Amino acid sequence: MTIDGDLLETTAQDANTFKGFGYLSCNNSSRLLLDYKWEQPASYQQILQILFGGRHPLMSLLKVELGDDANTSSGTEPAPKRSAEEPANVMRGAGYQLIADAKRLNPRLKTCLLRWGEPGYLRPLWVAVKSIDPDHNVPETAYEPMYQFYKQTIVAAYNQFGYLFDYVDPDRNETKHPMYRWIKWFANRLHTDQEFSTDFPIEQYHQIKIIAADQNYETDFGDAMLSDLDLLNQVAAVGYHYNTDDSPAQAYTQLADQHHREVWYSEGIAPMTSGKYRVRATSGEGIGGKQSGLDVANRLIKSYVRSRRSLYIFQPAVAAYYPGVNYSHKELITANHPWSGYFEVDNVGLQIMRHFTDFARAGWAEDGAWRYLPSACDSGVGGTENLDTHTDAPSYLTLVAPDKRHYSLIMVNDSATPRRYTVTLRHLAAISQPVNIWESRGPEQDYAAYDENLKQYLGQRKVVNGQIEITVPAYAIVTATTLDLVDDLEVRYTRQLAPRTNDLLNLNQNVFYQDSFAYADRYQANRGGTPRYTTDQGGAFEVQVQKGRGVLRQEITEQERALDWEYSYAPNLTFGDDRWRNYTVEITMQFDDRLQQNSPTGNYFGIGLYQVTDVKGRLESAPYVFKLAVDGSCQLIKNDQVVALSYVDGLDVAKSHRLSFGISGNQLTAQVDRQVVFTYIDTENPHYSGRVKLGTGYYHTVITKIVVRKTNHADGIQYQRIDDLDERLTYQGGWQHECGLGNTIWNRTLSTGRAGTNTQFAFSFAGTGFALYGRQTQTSHLKFEVDGKVVSPNFIPQVAADKVENTVMLGLPTGDHRVVVTVMAGVYMLDAVGFYR
């Protein structure tokens, strides 16, 4: 390959500036960061520092979803406006203040706004947006109300936080049918609107750029841009998702190279399965493999080579929602323990991405950003989303400073065969400078530190006769740069760890959790009424002050229901620690007795126990659910099936009621106003732990108090859970360790053992018991040895779903223990191990 400085394009403005990475805050993914911010500010600041801080910030853009109070795949993003008359409230949700906080660390941070659906008050006008021809079926009378939704939100963000958005997409997220007429109308209205207060920066507002159309796989918008001069003139940037290739006519490459339009990979995965687990996979791919950090690096390279994408946006960069929702376990940072401040960083994925941003100035032309050099970029890796074929093909990217004084070459090798590159240098101010070599790859030996070879400085390579030779080992990424950063502590690898331990949400000996919503005024206002530690999966639950006291009210009625992005279920929320077991949820609540609809069972209140997965965002995602309707009818539901019915006579819906639903061992008890309505013994594959879910119909149901009590005060608690590929577990014999699996499995990893005298796993812990998690669809037999003694020679794990305990062994003496488990018969699947004390 040749790096020829004369071929560097420096007049294309932002069409070929290296923009690095973006952070997409959408569908509830940043929600719990609000709690980190207000409950554990040190952890919050550290998370922001990792992504946005320092001399080499990883993230150059933050993109937020304009919410609609409906589930947009992983949860609900609140709408800033719920009626045409309501002033926009940008304190709802985490996104807008997240931008403000990130901008304090990186004032150059760009911002983008995109809608995924329409709030209920716009639904009648925009219902045809889900037709096959929304461009013609949505009436033009719908345009101005939608424009005001965007405008008033943008203005509110400026008034509240002092920033204006840089980019706006007027169309729907992942539309299959772009609304070309609407996009052009919106752009014209945006750039000519004069109706603002006197102190508002109108000219800056007019400079907001249009990005469209955020399609998913489809590429026809690029072709439309080339055939419609008005559209081309109005749209500054084009973005699409999960596809590295161009359109058949190479429209996006033409848009960048000939028309100098920005092209973004405007939504892509973060690495799935943390690299610290990947290095233990049976495949032997180290830090590589499908959906790994190396795979994402290859996507970045190939998407530029094939379609000129100059920015890669992670969905999400931070998973600040409870795992188990759709698309769990694909992030750079996991932040779902706000009560303790604990979070986890995928240090492997993070450092792979920093192989790009640490060695080039990322951003836009006004920032002095480095440029891509297309003639020195190539990718022969196969695939369009998951780059899982021909992974031994060349894959490299060259970035050059505008003055040509420095350059960086990033090379990715996601294969078992080392690659050697011969690099020829021409017409560069830095042509005689030696290059500094930085390399990341997996550990040399099993059970070595997973990050022992991350971001290692390997020294310099001298230029000999205008050439350099560089070898990229198997499953590795190498950056060769003229920048001398060996003494830069931000570039040198340091394992990123949370400042706090992963403590259980446990208030005291008797209570796991309680909230009566008596928040301080500042806490209430600055969180937009968001209740502590909850995540909405449907509807909108917000804290209000009624009659001088705080209450939690569900805000969305059937009439106010959003026009869903894809699908959405009745209002429900999730809260708590998924390690909780043996508890009773006590709720003081009052039904909405003013709104009416045909079915009285539509106006209900439900409590769910032991939730661990929630892909569809439903109350019934919890394995145990108790529901009470306004007509007094009651249901007890297990695994989405009604197992018992009951009735409360004379239920007065005008009064508040005390509901409780709890579990002790395998016995469930439900009460209404201290009257038992259900007692149920679960004898068939019971569940053992999980979070709480609360759900209502589309009514203004009010909750005044929540208490989660332990049903047995002396009961041991699960204080820690580790993944099946955690370094604290050792294996021998016939095991298959897989990564990058489905999102209903802890960390997308699973270890499968086939029976044999030597098929064992072992672990040590301090406590009084342990639990084994993992899907069991067929019978297996295990032998347990604890502290050198056989305690169960022929144990049969119960049938279990993903993320559910198949084995619980309690009652061990307090202290340190060593456990050896042998698969004696059948096939056994291990997903995680939990420890009790």
NUROBA-213567 format. One line per field, with one value per residue (C-alpha): x, y, z; residue in three letters. Coordinates in steps of 0.02 Angstrom, whole numbers, m for minus. Layout:
BEGIN
x = [X/...]
y = [Y/...]
z = [Z/...]
r = [ALA/...]
//
This chain:
BEGIN
x = [0/52/22/36/12/m25/m186/m254/m413/m421/m555/m701/m738/m827/m853/m689/m648/m619/m759/m723/m872/m1042/m1154/m1338/m1448/m1614/m1752/m1717/m1533/m1469/m1609/m1512/m1375/m1494/m1483/m1294/m1288/m1394/m1351/m1171/m1098/m918/m963/m1065/m920/m800/m915/m925/m737/m702/m809/m800/m652/m467/m357/m418/m606/m681/m851/m868/m1059/m1206/m1370/m1533/m1706/m1853/m1962/m2146/m2186/m2188/m2065/m1942/m1859/m1771/m1885/m1980/m1906/m2019/m2098/m2046/m2221/m2383/m2500/m2486/m2510/m2386/m2216/m2075/m1995/m1818/m1789/m1887/m1770/m1582/m1533/m1538/m1447/m1326/m1278/m1254/m1144/m1041/m1016/m935/m799/m791/m863/m830/m955/m1083/m1265/m1406/m1594/m1701/m1879/m1929/m2117/m2251/m2327/m2513/m2568/m2486/m2550/m2711/m2616/m2471/m2554/m2515/m2328/m2335/m2409/m2309/m2312/m2305/m2228/m2396/m2516/m2467/m2559/m2463/m2573/m2476/m2310/m2321/m2375/m2230/m2109/m2164/m2131/m1951/m1929/m1999/m1890/m1735/m1776/m1812/m1643/m1559/m1654/m1620/m1441/m1371/m1336/m1417/m1422/m1305/m1404/m1587/m1668/m1850/m1897/m1934/m1795/m1761/m1898/m1921/m2008/m1921/m2034/m1943/m2076/m2079/m1889/m1877/m2022/m1945/m1774/m1847/m1951/m1802/m1688/m1812/m1910/m1906/m2032/m1921/m1897/m1782/m1637/m1635/m1489/m1594/m1448/m1369/m1536/m1541/m1372/m1436/m1400/m1519/m1469/m1578/m1646/m1573/m1631/m1594/m1505/m1599/m1492/m1618/m1609/m1434/m1499/m1642/m1517/m1426/m1585/m1666/m1563/m1676/m1656/m1468/m1456/m1560/m1477/m1301/m1274/m1343/m1345/m1397/m1382/m1307/m1243/m1066/m1104/m1155/m1305/m1282/m1250/m1121/m1232/m1155/m978/m1033/m1118/m957/m826/m917/m1045/m951/m1095/m1060/m1104/m1128/m1141/m1279/m1319/m1209/m1175/m1052/m951/m1062/m990/m852/m678/m629/m750/m713/m532/m594/m704/m671/m654/m483/m519/m450/m516/m590/m736/m912/m978/m815/m715/m611/m770/m831/m661/m678/m852/m782/m648/m757/m900/m779/m699/m864/m981/m878/m952/m845/m932/m983/m1121/m1142/m1316/m1284/m1115/m1179/m1312/m1392/m1547/m1581/m1516/m1644/m1728/m1711/m1531/m1450/m1265/m1196/m1108/m941/m998/m1130/m1211/m1359/m1316/m1347/m1378/m1197/m1115/m1040/m1016/m917/m809/m771/m588/m549/m684/m639/m455/m488/m590/m454/m332/m420/m459/m300/m193/m288/m385/m568/m705/m755/m654/m677/m590/m436/m489/m381/m435/m463/m345/m454/m310/m230/m386/m446/m557/m578/m673/m837/m1012/m1114/m1167/m1073/m904/m884/m807/m634/m577/m397/m412/m326/m414/m330/m368/m252/m285/m179/m166/m223/m46/22/146/76/m18/m84/m114/m236/m234/m356/m330/m478/m408/m292/m158/m34/m33/120/105/235/198/270/274/266/242/227/309/333/407/570/499/499/328/275/190/45/m36/m184/m218/m274/m173/m38/m102/m264/m311/m184/m247/m366/m290/m104/m78/m194/m124/57/190/309/435/479/501/621/582/703/706/536/457/404/359/229/161/m11/m27/m179/m333/m253/m261/m105/m85/71/85/209/139/254/131/232/231/48/m38/m207/m144/m53/m172/m248/m386/m543/m635/m782/m741/m872/m907/m1059/m1164/m1341/m1483/m1522/m1578/m1572/m1602/m1789/m1811/m1731/m1809/m1940/m1996/m2137/m2084/m2055/m1915/m1831/m1887/m1719/m1706/m1883/m1862/m1692/m1750/m1910/m2010/m1916/m1933/m1777/m1707/m1854/m1854/m2014/m2052/m2219/m2313/m2239/m2227/m2182/m2175/m2298/m2349/m2532/m2613/m2442/m2361/m2264/m2348/m2302/m2431/m2447/m2469/m2525/m2707/m2771/m2811/m2634/m2552/m2409/m2401/m2276/m2110/m2137/m2245/m2277/m2372/m2472/m2383/m2260/m2097/m1954/m1847/m1732/m1589/m1601/m1514/m1663/m1751/m1888/m1971/m2143/m2190/m2311/m2395/m2511/m2606/m2767/m2857/m2908/m3099/m3130/m3074/m3190/m3171/m3271/m3182/m3162/m3018/m2922/m2907/m2797/m2643/m2512/m2358/m2227/m2094/m1925/m1907/m1741/m1787/m1905/m1876/m2052/m2070/m2221/m2280/m2302/m2118/m2101/m2128/m2251/m2384/m2532/m2663/m2813/m2944/m3070/m3213/m3127/m3069/m2895/m2773/m2619/m2504/m2353/m2245/m2379/m2516/m2661/m2647/m2779/m2927/m3008/m3121/m3127/m3306/m3356/m3193/m3208/m3105/m3125/m3014/m2831/m2786/m2640/m2586/m2451/m2377/m2235/m2141/m2055/m1969/m2098/m2253/m2337/m2459/m2562/m2665/m2782/m2806/m2730/m2855/m2773/m2839/m2712/m2597/m2506/m2371/m2262/m2204/m2152/m1982/m2000/m1901/m1783/m1734/m1760/m1823/m1996/m2115/m2268/m2400/m2564/m2687/m2686/m2752/m2689/m2658/m2571/m2443/m2406/m2285/m2179/m2095/m2000/m1982/m1882/m1998/m1866/m1750/m1624/m1624/m1458/m1439/m1353/m1216/m1125/m1154/m1014/m1020/m983/m826/m766/m584/m636/m709/m596/m646/m579/m644/m779/m835/m888/m878/m975/m987/m1095/m1256/m1432/m1477/m1575/m1413/m1300/m1166/m1213/m1098/m1139/m1034/m1098/m1025/m1052/m1044/m876/m773/m666/m801/m791/m795/m738/m746/m707/m812/m847/m1023/m1159/m1221/m1220/m1334/m1301/m1388/m1419/m1548/m1591/m1700/m1650/m1603/m1424/m1342/m1212/m1095/m1056/m900/m886/m721/m662/m819/m955/m1118/m1228/m1172/m1318/m1404/m1530/m1542/m1717/m1783/m1745/m1757/m1616/m1546/m1640/m1564/m1565/m1479/m1481/m1377/m1390/m1352/m1162/m1062/m1012/m837/m729/m777/m711/m840/m806/m951/m940/m1061/m1099/m1234/m1318/m1278/m1267/m1273/m1195/m1230/m1179/m1142/m1213/m1146/m1248/m1204]
y = [0/180/335/478/651/727/626/701/801/952/1055/935/1011/882/750/665/727/586/607/457/393/448/402/368/400/321/199/212/167/317/319/257/385/509/407/393/582/618/470/428/583/520/368/475/593/449/374/541/566/397/441/629/691/716/770/626/612/452/527/675/674/639/595/589/521/641/532/488/394/225/81/103/m68/m63/52/215/384/520/648/827/882/787/915/1057/1180/1106/1193/1076/997/940/888/729/587/587/639/828/852/714/825/974/874/800/971/1032/904/927/1094/1041/897/895/852/773/750/613/552/367/390/520/572/545/722/707/532/578/691/571/400/376/386/196/170/115/292/414/548/570/500/613/777/939/1005/887/971/1128/1038/916/1057/1143/983/987/1175/1197/1054/1130/1302/1228/1139/1305/1399/1265/1216/1346/1238/1220/1058/1043/915/865/721/766/589/433/322/176/224/111/251/420/573/680/817/832/837/979/1073/1052/1110/1266/1305/1277/1391/1534/1535/1707/1679/1681/1784/1933/1855/1691/1659/1649/1645/1500/1410/1433/1348/1183/1050/920/738/604/476/354/203/26/m74/16/130/213/382/409/380/502/634/622/634/778/939/1023/877/875/1060/1044/889/912/736/564/418/238/89/m86/m97/m59/m63/75/74/m21/146/198/344/377/376/501/609/619/627/734/833/844/781/696/512/431/255/332/178/27/m100/m83/m242/m384/m484/m395/m436/m503/m647/m667/m714/m874/m932/m1104/m1029/m959/m792/m691/m513/m547/m641/m598/m440/m415/m255/m305/m336/m160/m89/m180/m106/69/38/m50/75/213/114/56/202/346/341/461/438/279/296/165/104/109/165/154/28/124/15/m148/m297/m415/m288/m299/m279/m304/m339/m236/m83/m8/31/m60/55/m27/m17/167/135/80/177/19/4/m105/m52/m164/m115/m219/m138/34/18/m51/105/214/142/264/417/423/439/567/726/679/802/923/1038/1184/1080/1046/864/741/677/505/462/351/288/217/135/m39/m179/m349/m420/m502/m467/m308/m302/m441/m449/m636/m694/m665/m593/m624/m498/m328/m204/m37/148/297/464/617/788/931/999/824/835/679/523/366/197/79/m104/m239/m426/m528/m694/m832/m785/m642/m505/m413/m241/m151/35/157/341/486/674/691/816/669/553/527/515/345/276/222/53/20/m151/m236/m423/m558/m640/m767/m906/m969/m883/m743/m567/m530/m359/m398/m357/m208/m47/m101/14/m91/43/130/74/172/221/133/188/266/107/28/m153/m192/m359/m372/m531/m643/m567/m398/m214/m109/78/147/335/475/550/526/485/360/474/522/440/455/347/220/82/88/m32/70/19/91/180/76/m109/m200/m197/m264/m138/m172/m33/m129/m299/m293/m189/m200/m38/95/259/378/508/648/719/885/1023/1033/844/836/979/930/752/805/704/544/422/348/185/149/121/138/2/76/236/368/360/528/604/745/844/819/895/939/767/677/538/432/449/359/499/419/381/281/444/506/344/367/311/172/154/m34/m98/m51/m128/m55/58/m32/1/m100/m68/m155/m277/m440/m529/m498/m657/m698/m528/m447/m292/m176/m39/99/156/230/191/324/325/467/397/266/132/m19/m154/m132/m256/m129/m22/m128/m126/m263/m316/m430/m527/m598/m510/m545/m539/m414/m415/m357/m229/m307/m324/m510/m526/m556/m742/m706/m570/m518/m405/m319/m233/m99/m225/m323/m466/m535/m640/m736/m764/m877/m875/m778/m903/m871/m1001/m935/m816/m727/m580/m436/m392/m210/m135/54/129/304/258/211/29/m69/m211/m336/m479/m584/m745/m854/m1008/m1069/m998/m843/m735/m588/m470/m324/m213/m350/m479/m631/m659/m788/m917/m1021/m1154/m1164/m1344/m1344/m1265/m1114/m953/m889/m707/m549/m371/m295/m238/m128/m104/m14/15/179/275/407/278/349/263/345/219/70/m46/m206/m309/m466/m610/m695/m579/m717/m771/m763/m635/m657/m528/m567/m649/m687/m738/m915/m849/m749/m779/m847/m1004/m1142/m1281/m1447/m1582/m1571/m1390/m1274/m1088/m973/m783/m661/m759/m690/m546/m655/m736/m654/m559/m663/m804/m986/m1136/m1308/m1465/m1643/m1783/m1860/m1907/m1753/m1628/m1511/m1330/m1259/m1097/m1027/m904/m839/m862/m986/m1047/m1030/m1036/m1095/m1009/m1074/m1136/m1320/m1401/m1581/m1685/m1685/m1756/m1663/m1712/m1578/m1576/m1440/m1418/m1589/m1685/m1752/m1670/m1725/m1868/m1866/m1697/m1661/m1474/m1412/m1358/m1172/m1029/m909/m811/m920/m1025/m1211/m1254/m1170/m1242/m1153/m1190/m1204/m1147/m964/m951/m988/m1133/m1225/m1305/m1432/m1481/m1633/m1666/m1850/m1875/m1775/m1598/m1455/m1268/m1140/m955/m880/m919/m824/m819/m803/m746]
z = [0/m29/76/m48/27/m143/m148/13/m17/98/10/37/207/315/181/226/401/526/652/761/858/916/1063/1028/1180/1137/1190/1376/1358/1460/1588/1740/1710/1791/1950/1937/1918/2072/2183/2135/2049/2055/1951/1832/1802/1775/1642/1552/1567/1486/1335/1316/1416/1395/1250/1142/1171/1102/1065/947/931/1045/960/1058/1024/1023/1134/1117/1280/1194/1195/1052/1073/1243/1339/1337/1298/1371/1256/1291/1235/1267/1190/1067/1209/1334/1341/1295/1448/1413/1592/1556/1513/1521/1345/1348/1512/1461/1314/1429/1548/1405/1328/1488/1457/1268/1209/1027/1044/903/933/834/860/782/814/822/835/865/1032/1051/1010/837/805/709/589/562/564/377/416/437/263/112/40/185/74/m11/119/264/230/222/362/476/439/547/708/689/651/811/909/848/860/1034/1098/1020/1091/1263/1263/1221/1356/1486/1445/1325/1172/1001/906/759/658/647/554/516/463/565/628/509/389/239/144/162/159/31/22/212/228/103/182/355/296/217/371/485/385/363/526/609/750/905/1060/1041/1138/1041/919/760/639/733/728/540/528/600/470/402/410/330/317/447/351/409/273/132/24/m92/m5/m77/m252/m220/m165/m331/m433/m338/m338/m210/m90/m120/m78/80/158/226/292/252/370/372/488/499/322/266/79/m40/m155/m319/m406/m274/m226/m56/m122/m255/m125/m24/m160/m288/m189/m23/84/251/259/431/495/599/703/732/866/1006/1036/1097/1241/1336/1277/1448/1416/1231/1262/1345/1201/1129/956/1005/922/1065/1057/884/809/754/840/934/951/800/702/744/694/528/505/532/401/274/289/240/99/26/62/135/310/412/581/674/805/942/989/1132/1197/1376/1429/1573/1578/1666/1567/1495/1382/1194/1132/1303/1322/1177/1245/1292/1469/1573/1702/1787/1973/2013/2199/2222/2080/2009/1821/1704/1558/1409/1416/1261/1155/1222/1180/1007/969/1044/918/801/908/1013/858/755/790/769/727/592/477/596/730/623/608/514/344/274/132/21/m86/72/143/98/161/83/231/181/245/257/441/528/440/459/295/222/388/338/195/205/318/349/364/342/426/385/468/354/346/307/451/534/487/570/491/580/528/586/574/636/576/634/506/533/400/339/261/157/163/36/84/m40/m34/153/269/387/256/348/523/609/654/827/837/957/965/1050/1053/1172/1312/1273/1387/1462/1625/1597/1624/1481/1452/1467/1283/1263/1190/1203/1135/1030/986/824/645/538/360/242/61/82/151/316/350/483/540/618/724/722/803/832/790/758/741/659/688/673/833/982/1121/1220/1373/1356/1505/1419/1277/1383/1433/1607/1656/1686/1844/1939/2102/2193/2221/2152/2311/2322/2330/2512/2628/2790/2870/2837/2678/2507/2443/2477/2402/2450/2318/2443/2337/2371/2252/2162/2145/2077/1953/1886/1852/1764/1889/1852/1998/2075/2003/1886/1698/1598/1471/1418/1457/1571/1760/1835/2008/2040/2193/2235/2389/2456/2439/2306/2209/2059/1919/1753/1626/1462/1424/1276/1188/1220/1166/1044/865/899/812/799/943/1122/1266/1409/1535/1647/1736/1806/1961/2082/2089/1991/2136/2252/2313/2439/2452/2460/2361/2453/2351/2409/2255/2188/2027/1902/1920/1797/1630/1557/1425/1369/1470/1659/1657/1553/1708/1819/1928/1918/2016/1939/2033/1981/1813/1724/1540/1458/1270/1229/1368/1453/1633/1599/1561/1747/1782/1924/1904/2012/1931/2009/1898/1947/1941/2080/1969/2006/1907/1957/1809/1792/1636/1541/1584/1705/1843/1964/1970/2116/2157/2281/2329/2340/2283/2304/2162/2233/2381/2393/2417/2486/2372/2414/2316/2382/2374/2502/2433/2307/2393/2320/2418/2355/2463/2437/2590/2699/2635/2555/2379/2320/2395/2266/2279/2125/2111/1928/1892/2008/1988/2122/2098/1996/1991/2017/1881/1903/1770/1736/1597/1501/1651/1772/1907/2061/2173/2340/2415/2368/2493/2451/2609/2638/2678/2784/2878/2913/2731/2641/2503/2337/2350/2187/2019/1896/1714/1656/1571/1720/1764/1933/1853/1790/1670/1612/1497/1364/1368/1228/1271/1155/1141/1046/1075/1103/1217/1339/1400/1529/1432/1277/1336/1371/1423/1372/1450/1388/1514/1553/1704/1674/1621/1769/1821/1987/2084/2255/2354/2528/2594/2635/2466/2278/2127/1949/1805/1632/1510/1539/1409/1441/1591/1653/1809/1912/2053/2181/2287/2419/2511/2452/2504/2390/2449/2304/2192/2070/2067/1928/1885/1856/1686/1670/1546/1501/1649/1774/1914/1876/2040/2211/2354/2522/2704/2694/2846/2839/2767/2616/2504/2352/2237/2100/1986/1869/1727/1754/1621/1483/1427/1550/1510/1626/1605/1772/1955/2104/2282/2443/2617]
r = [MET/THR/ILE/ASP/GLY/ASP/LEU/LEU/GLU/THR/THR/ALA/GLN/ASP/ALA/ASN/THR/PHE/LYS/GLY/PHE/GLY/TYR/LEU/SER/CYS/ASN/ASN/SER/SER/ARG/LEU/LEU/LEU/ASP/TYR/LYS/TRP/GLU/GLN/PRO/ALA/SER/TYR/GLN/GLN/ILE/LEU/GLN/ILE/LEU/PHE/GLY/GLY/ARG/HIS/PRO/LEU/MET/SER/LEU/LEU/LYS/VAL/GLU/LEU/GLY/ASP/ASP/ALA/ASN/THR/SER/SER/GLY/THR/GLU/PRO/ALA/PRO/LYS/ARG/SER/ALA/GLU/GLU/PRO/ALA/ASN/VAL/MET/ARG/GLY/ALA/GLY/TYR/GLN/LEU/ILE/ALA/ASP/ALA/LYS/ARG/LEU/ASN/PRO/ARG/LEU/LYS/THR/CYS/LEU/LEU/ARG/TRP/GLY/GLU/PRO/GLY/TYR/LEU/ARG/PRO/LEU/TRP/VAL/ALA/VAL/LYS/SER/ILE/ASP/PRO/ASP/HIS/ASN/VAL/PRO/GLU/THR/ALA/TYR/GLU/PRO/MET/TYR/GLN/PHE/TYR/LYS/GLN/THR/ILE/VAL/ALA/ALA/TYR/ASN/GLN/PHE/GLY/TYR/LEU/PHE/ASP/TYR/VAL/ASP/PRO/ASP/ARG/ASN/GLU/THR/LYS/HIS/PRO/MET/TYR/ARG/TRP/ILE/LYS/TRP/PHE/ALA/ASN/ARG/LEU/HIS/THR/ASP/GLN/GLU/PHE/SER/THR/ASP/PHE/PRO/ILE/GLU/GLN/TYR/HIS/GLN/ILE/LYS/ILE/ILE/ALA/ALA/ASP/GLN/ASN/TYR/GLU/THR/ASP/PHE/GLY/ASP/ALA/MET/LEU/SER/ASP/LEU/ASP/LEU/LEU/ASN/GLN/VAL/ALA/ALA/VAL/GLY/TYR/HIS/TYR/ASN/THR/ASP/ASP/SER/PRO/ALA/GLN/ALA/TYR/THR/GLN/LEU/ALA/ASP/GLN/HIS/HIS/ARG/GLU/VAL/TRP/TYR/SER/GLU/GLY/ILE/ALA/PRO/MET/THR/SER/GLY/LYS/TYR/ARG/VAL/ARG/ALA/THR/SER/GLY/GLU/GLY/ILE/GLY/GLY/LYS/GLN/SER/GLY/LEU/ASP/VAL/ALA/ASN/ARG/LEU/ILE/LYS/SER/TYR/VAL/ARG/SER/ARG/ARG/SER/LEU/TYR/ILE/PHE/GLN/PRO/ALA/VAL/ALA/ALA/TYR/TYR/PRO/GLY/VAL/ASN/TYR/SER/HIS/LYS/GLU/LEU/ILE/THR/ALA/ASN/HIS/PRO/TRP/SER/GLY/TYR/PHE/GLU/VAL/ASP/ASN/VAL/GLY/LEU/GLN/ILE/MET/ARG/HIS/PHE/THR/ASP/PHE/ALA/ARG/ALA/GLY/TRP/ALA/GLU/ASP/GLY/ALA/TRP/ARG/TYR/LEU/PRO/SER/ALA/CYS/ASP/SER/GLY/VAL/GLY/GLY/THR/GLU/ASN/LEU/ASP/THR/HIS/THR/ASP/ALA/PRO/SER/TYR/LEU/THR/LEU/VAL/ALA/PRO/ASP/LYS/ARG/HIS/TYR/SER/LEU/ILE/MET/VAL/ASN/ASP/SER/ALA/THR/PRO/ARG/ARG/TYR/THR/VAL/THR/LEU/ARG/HIS/LEU/ALA/ALA/ILE/SER/GLN/PRO/VAL/ASN/ILE/TRP/GLU/SER/ARG/GLY/PRO/GLU/GLN/ASP/TYR/ALA/ALA/TYR/ASP/GLU/ASN/LEU/LYS/GLN/TYR/LEU/GLY/GLN/ARG/LYS/VAL/VAL/ASN/GLY/GLN/ILE/GLU/ILE/THR/VAL/PRO/ALA/TYR/ALA/ILE/VAL/THR/ALA/THR/THR/LEU/ASP/LEU/VAL/ASP/ASP/LEU/GLU/VAL/ARG/TYR/THR/ARG/GLN/LEU/ALA/PRO/ARG/THR/ASN/ASP/LEU/LEU/ASN/LEU/ASN/GLN/ASN/VAL/PHE/TYR/GLN/ASP/SER/PHE/ALA/TYR/ALA/ASP/ARG/TYR/GLN/ALA/ASN/ARG/GLY/GLY/THR/PRO/ARG/TYR/THR/THR/ASP/GLN/GLY/GLY/ALA/PHE/GLU/VAL/GLN/VAL/GLN/LYS/GLY/ARG/GLY/VAL/LEU/ARG/GLN/GLU/ILE/THR/GLU/GLN/GLU/ARG/ALA/LEU/ASP/TRP/GLU/TYR/SER/TYR/ALA/PRO/ASN/LEU/THR/PHE/GLY/ASP/ASP/ARG/TRP/ARG/ASN/TYR/THR/VAL/GLU/ILE/THR/MET/GLN/PHE/ASP/ASP/ARG/LEU/GLN/GLN/ASN/SER/PRO/THR/GLY/ASN/TYR/PHE/GLY/ILE/GLY/LEU/TYR/GLN/VAL/THR/ASP/VAL/LYS/GLY/ARG/LEU/GLU/SER/ALA/PRO/TYR/VAL/PHE/LYS/LEU/ALA/VAL/ASP/GLY/SER/CYS/GLN/LEU/ILE/LYS/ASN/ASP/GLN/VAL/VAL/ALA/LEU/SER/TYR/VAL/ASP/GLY/LEU/ASP/VAL/ALA/LYS/SER/HIS/ARG/LEU/SER/PHE/GLY/ILE/SER/GLY/ASN/GLN/LEU/THR/ALA/GLN/VAL/ASP/ARG/GLN/VAL/VAL/PHE/THR/TYR/ILE/ASP/THR/GLU/ASN/PRO/HIS/TYR/SER/GLY/ARG/VAL/LYS/LEU/GLY/THR/GLY/TYR/TYR/HIS/THR/VAL/ILE/THR/LYS/ILE/VAL/VAL/ARG/LYS/THR/ASN/HIS/ALA/ASP/GLY/ILE/GLN/TYR/GLN/ARG/ILE/ASP/ASP/LEU/ASP/GLU/ARG/LEU/THR/TYR/GLN/GLY/GLY/TRP/GLN/HIS/GLU/CYS/GLY/LEU/GLY/ASN/THR/ILE/TRP/ASN/ARG/THR/LEU/SER/THR/GLY/ARG/ALA/GLY/THR/ASN/THR/GLN/PHE/ALA/PHE/SER/PHE/ALA/GLY/THR/GLY/PHE/ALA/LEU/TYR/GLY/ARG/GLN/THR/GLN/THR/SER/HIS/LEU/LYS/PHE/GLU/VAL/ASP/GLY/LYS/VAL/VAL/SER/PRO/ASN/PHE/ILE/PRO/GLN/VAL/ALA/ALA/ASP/LYS/VAL/GLU/ASN/THR/VAL/MET/LEU/GLY/LEU/PRO/THR/GLY/ASP/HIS/ARG/VAL/VAL/VAL/THR/VAL/MET/ALA/GLY/VAL/TYR/MET/LEU/ASP/ALA/VAL/GLY/PHE/TYR/ARG]
//
